[in-house]
Amino acid sequence: MPSTVLTATIVQPTEAETIHDAAKMASTEANGKERDDFFWAYTEEPHRTRRQAIIKAHPEVLKLCGPEPLTIPVVLAVVALQVFCAWFVKDAAFLSWRFLATAYIVGATANQNLFLAIHEITHNLAFKSPLANRLFAVVANLPIGIPYSASFRPYHLTHHKSLGVDGLDTDLPTALEAWFLDSVGGKAFFCTFQILFYALRPMMVYKIPLTNIHAFNIAAQIAFDVAILKMFGGTALGYFIMSSFLAGSLHPCAGHFIAEHYVFSQHARLAEGRKSEAAKLAPPPETFSYYGILNIFTYNVGLHNEHHDFPAIPWTRLWKLNKIANEFYCDLPCHHSWVGVTWQFIRDKEVGLWCRVKRKEGGRKVGAGDGATHAQPPLVSSHYDSAKYYTSNTTMLSRTVARLPATTARRGFHTTRPQFASPYHYPEGPRSNIPFNPLTRFFAVRYWTFMAVGFGAPFGIAVWQTYKNK
């Protein structure tokens, strides 16, 4: 079966017993493991390995790669909708029921849609030209009220290249967050304000150089905000900011932030509920898909395993990928409700910010200048990265076939550290191997200043303008 082939690319026969023992350990630890420890993995991230196996079994999936022109009118329509809603609430009292209902029901959904439109555009999936994609991301950014599309791109592409790598993947909670918010109240606070965590955390992990596209992003956003302020008033600008905040707060669509990579207690029990022996021997999953109705509003971001396997496939073709290579996805655990994910994350004592898979080495930074590699040559490098999305499918296929023998030889465990009984945890303890220097990072002044002004100024102006006109 194809699923057996996939497992063969991950687990070598001499290591099968170790993996099986690890699966049993993960099952027993689901109810009793220390909650103040991340899951530490020695394997490379699974998506590259599965991608190679899928291409070998179904080479036709490469024809799904490339830009999706439909993204362009959808983005423009949502931008127009948000401008209309800003006009609609311009005479409403700030934080009135009319204002809040519009911001939560329409605005938050629309801005979440724009967040994920920028995510698509970041992967060069709107235009063939990388520059055109970067400029169009700035357009999609406008109703969000705060310039972020230029900074999102390098951090997000590094997330793909360095999935789970401590110190590179800024989607991972820091040890301080996980320790400080390790309670029901702390997790509720995190879910309420998680948009701020996702915006500020990258600056604490590492900084990226500011470029011309950052300057254009900031200038365009300031010009747009000033225009809205002049035409519609402070309430309209406040509507954009509130919509962005609610989009990353306790909103149904915001569940995808948690659903994508957090390991829930039911997912840690690897040996239970699997259809095949091959699936039972697989390492613990670290990416989870959601196939529900909210994908309609979110560019199918719920198909997250599919997206990480093939970042070059746009949102409209991810379902086709799932259908073509269904045997690779049918056994993978998935979520059925983003609302349920958020609820369980807050209430379940066995789930918290510690429940993420981390690895110490591998990966590389994207758009970070010198010193971009991290400890090892990139274990998760892909021949389908965003810089090559506009390459023809024929060329991509020929490159893949030529490189498969060499890339396949690099699979499996990386052996720079000794193997222990469980390959998912380091023996030194939960915090000793997590470098964290909050004081040094706190005083990265220009980045913190940039974020403080970017977040605070528009909202402050909106509030001041509203009460000034009363």
N, C-alpha and C positions, 0 to 999 in steps of 0.2 A: 504493500500500500504506500501511497505517497507520504503519509504521515510517518511511516517507518523510515523512509528515506530521509526525511527531515531530521528525525531523531539521530540517525547515523551521522549526520553532519555535526551534531552537537555533542554526542556522548560516544566516546571510543569504548570498545568492549572491555578493556582493562579498568575503566573507570565507572562502569555501570553499577557495580555494587556500592561504590562510594556515593553515587548520586541517589541510588535507592535508599540508602541509609539516611542521607540528607533529607529526602522527601519524608521519610518516617519521622525524623526529628522535627521537621517543620510542622508535621501534623500534630505531634505531641506538644509542641511549644505553642500551638495556636491559643491554648487556654492558660499556659503557665509561663511563657517566656517573659524575660525582663522587658518592660515597656519602654525603658529608657535606652534602647539600642536600635540602631538601624539594621536592616538586613544587608550584610556585606557579601558581595559576590566576587568570585575569582574568574568567572567566565566573562568573555566579551559580551556586549549587549546582543540580545537575540535577533534583532531585526535584520542585521546584515546576513546572518546565517540563513534565516528563513527566506530572505530575498533571493539568495543564490539558489536555494532549493526550488523555489517557485519558478524562477527563470529556467532552470534546468527541466522542470516538469511541464511548464507552460510558457514557452518563449514568446507566445503571442501577447502576453501581458505588457510587453514593452511598447506595443502599439497604443496603449492607453496613455502613455506619457505625453506631456506637452501642455501648452496653455489652453485655457477654456475661455473663449471670447464672451460667453454669457455672463461671466463675472462682472464685466464692465458695466452693462446696463443695470444689473442688479445693484451694484454699489451706488451708481448715480441716482437710482430710484430711492434707495434708503436715505441717502444724503438729502434729497429733496423732501422726503417725508419728515425728517428731523427738522429741517428749516421750517416747514409748514407747522409742525407741532410747536416750535419755538414761538412762531407768530400767534398760534392759538392760545398759548398760556401767557402772553406778554402782559395782559391786563389782570391776570389772576394774582391774588396775594401770594407772596413767597411762602412756601410750605403749606399752602391751603390744600384742601382735599382735591380740588381740581388740578392743582399743580402736581401734587404727589401721585395721584392716580394716573395722570398722563405720563409722568416720568417713569413710574414703575411698570405699567402695562405696555405702553408703546415705546417710550424712550429707552428703557433698560433693554428691552428685547432688540430694538433697532441698533443700539450701540454695541450690544453683544454681537450682533450680526456684523457690525463694522469691525469690531475687534478681530473677528475670525475672517473677515474679508482681507484685512491687513495680513493676517496669517497666511492666507492663500497667496496674496501678492508677494509676500516675503519670499515664497518659494518660486517666484517668477512664473506664476501660473495664470496671469491675466494677459500679458503681452510677451512676445518673443524677446524683446529688448530688455535687458536688466535695468537700464536707466529709465525706460518708460514705466516699468513696474515700480521703481522707487518713487518716481514722481506721482504716480497714481495712488500709491499708498498714502501720500501726503493729502490727497483729495479725500480719500476715505477717512482720514484722521480728523477732518475739520469738525464734524458734529460732536466729536468726543470732547472737544474743548481744550485739551491739553496735548502738546506736541510729544508724541512718543513713537511714531512709526519708524523713524530713522534709528532709534536706539533699540527697538524691538528686534530688528532684523539680525544684527550680529549675535545678540544673546540667544535668540531662538534657533538660529542655524547651529550655534555651538551646542545647544541642547540636543539637536539631532546627532551631531558628530560625536558628542561626549555624553551620551545618555547615562545618567547615574554616576558620572565621574565627580568625585568630591573636589570642590574648588573650581569646577568648570561649568557644570550643569546648574544654572541659577534657578531652575524650577524646583530644585531640592530645598527643603527647609534647612536652615542652619541649626546647629546644635542648640544655640541659645533659644531660638524660637521653639524647638521641640521640647526643651526642658521647661521653659517658662509657661507654655500654653498647654501643658500636659494635664488637663482637667476638663470636665464638661464645660465649665464657664470659659476656660481658655480657648477651647475649640470653638465654642459659640462666638467668642470675640473674633477669632481668626476667620471664621466663615462670614461674619458680618463685615469685616474690614479687609478681606483677603485681596481686594484690588490694590490696596496700599502696600501690602506685603509683596505682591508680585511686581509692583512698580519700584519699590525701594530696595528690595533684597539684592538685585543684581549689582547695585552700587557698593554694597557691603562685601560682595564676593570678589569681584575684580572690576576694574574700570576699562573702558574702551576709549580710544581717541575720538575726539569730536571732528567731524568732517564737514565738507560743504553741504552734504545732504542734510546734516543735522541743522546747519544754519538756515537752510531753505525751509525745513520743517518748522522751525521755531518762528521764522519770519512770516510764513504763510499762515500759521495758526494765530499769531498775534494780530495780523491784518484782518483775518476772518472774525476773531473775537471782538475786535474794535468795531468792525462793520455791524455785527449783530447788536452790539451795545448801542450804537448810534441809531440804528433803524428800529429795533424792537425794545430796547431797554435792558436793565439788569436782570429782570426775571427770566427773560429768554436765554441769556447767557448762563444764568444759574440752572436753567432747565437742562442744558447740555451737560454741565458738570454733575448735576444730580443724577441724570440718566447714566452717566459713566460709573458713578459710585454704586448705584443700585444694580447695574449690570454685573458687577463683581461682588455683590453682597448676597443676601438671602433671597435669591431669585432662582426660579427653576432652571434657567439656562446656565447659571453660574455653577451648577453641579458638575459640569464637565471638568472644571479645574481640579477637583478632587478625584473624580472618577477615572481620570486618564492613567494615573501612575501610583496611587496609593494602594497598598496591599491590605485588603480587608481580611478579617478573621476567617471567613468562609473560603477565601482564596488561598490562605496559607495551608489549608488541609489538602495537600497535593494528591495524596493517594486515594482520596475519596471521590466518588462520582465521575470518574473518568471512563471513557468508552473503550480505550485501548491500553494495552500494556505499554506501548511506546509513549503515550501521553502520561502514564503514571511515572515514568522514569525521567520526564522532562524537568529541568530546573524550575524553581518558583517563578511564576510570571511577574513581570514588572510593568506591563502595559495592558490596559483593558479597554475593550470596545463597548459601545452602547448602540443598539440598533432601533431605538424608539423614535417617536414622532417628532421630538424636539430637534432632530437633525435637519428638519425642514428649515428651521430658522438659523442654523449654525453651520452652514456649508459642510454638512456631514462630518463634522469634527468628531462625532461619536465613533465613527469607524477608525479608531485611533491606532489599533494594531495595523490595519491596512495602510494608514497614512505613514506610520513610521517605517513600515516595510518598503513602501514606494513613495517617498515624498514628492516625486516628480509626477505623480498621477493626481489630477485635479479632483475637486469635490464631486463633480458630476459623473466621474467614472470609477469612484471607489466601490460602488455597489457591483459594478461589472467585475472588478478585481476579486471581490468576495465570491461572486458566482463562479468565476473561472477556476479559482484556486480554493474552493470551499473546503476541500479536505484538509487544508492547512489551518483553517480558522474554526471549523465546527467544534473542535475539542477545547478551544481556548475559553477560559472563564470570561464572562462579560457581565455588564450591569443591565438592569431592566428599567431603572428609574433614576434620573438625576436627583429628583427630590428625595427619593429614598436613600440615595448615596449620602446626601448632606445630613439627613436625619440620623442615619446610622453612624456617620463619622462623629457627630456631636455626642450621641448617647452611648455608643459602644465603648466600654472601658478598655477593650482590647485593640482599639483602633485609635491612632493619633498621628501626630506629625512625625513620629519615629518610624511609621510604617511605610518606609520607602526603601527601595533597593539602591545601595550605593556600591561603587567600586573605587579603588584607590588610584588606578592608573588607566592609561589609554585616552584616546580622544584628542581633540585639538580645538583651539579657539578659532572662530571665524571673525575676520575683520578686527583683530586685536593687535595688529602690528607685530613687533618683534616678540620673541619668546612665546610664540603661539602654541608650540607643542607642550605636552604635559607629561613629563616623566618617561613616556614610552612613545614609539611611533604610533600613529593612530590605529587603534584596533577596530574602530567603527567607521573607517573611511568608506565612502561609497562612490561608485562610478556614476551616480545619478544625482550628484549634488546640484545646488541651485544654479551654479554658474554654467551648467551644461544642459539645462532643461530644454533649451531651444535647439540642441543638436538633433539631427534627423533620427528617426527610429531605426533606420537601417544601420547608420553609423554606430548608434548605441548598442545594437545587437551584435555587430561585428566585434566591437571592443569587449563586450561581455564574454563572448565565446572565446576570444583570444586570451582573456585574463582569468577565466574560471579555474584552470589548473593551479595557477599561482595563488589565487585568493583562497581557494578551497584548502590549500595546505596550511593556511594560517588559522584555521578554525580551532575550536576547542578551548581548553583551559590555558591561561597564560601562567607560566610556572616561575615567575620571578620571586614568588614567596612560597614557603613550604605549605603543603596541603595539610589540613586538619580534619578532624572527624566530620565537621560540618563546613562545607565550602562557602557558606553564606554568612559566617560571622568571624570576625577577627578575635583572637583570644585575649588581646590586651585589655579589653573592657570597652564600655560604650563610648567614652569621651577621650581616652588617651590618644586615639589616632585621628581625631578631628581637629585640625588646626583652626584656631579662631582667635583673631586679635581685634576685638571691637574698637579699641581706642585708635589704633592705626587707621582702620577703615573709616571710623567716624570722622576723622579729620581730613578726608579727601574732599576739601572744602568746595572746590568748584562744582563737583558733581552733586553734592548735597544742596548747595545753593541753587543750582539749576533746577533740581527736583522741587525744592521748597517754593521757589518762585513760580515754577510751572504749575504746581498744584494750588498754591495759596492765592496767587494774584487774581486769576479769573474769578474764583469763588468769592474772594473778598470784594472785588469790584462789583460783582453782581449783588451781593448783600447790601453794600453801601449805596449803590444806585437805587435799589428798591426802597430802602427806608428814607433816602433823601427825597424821593418823589412823593412820600406820604404827606 
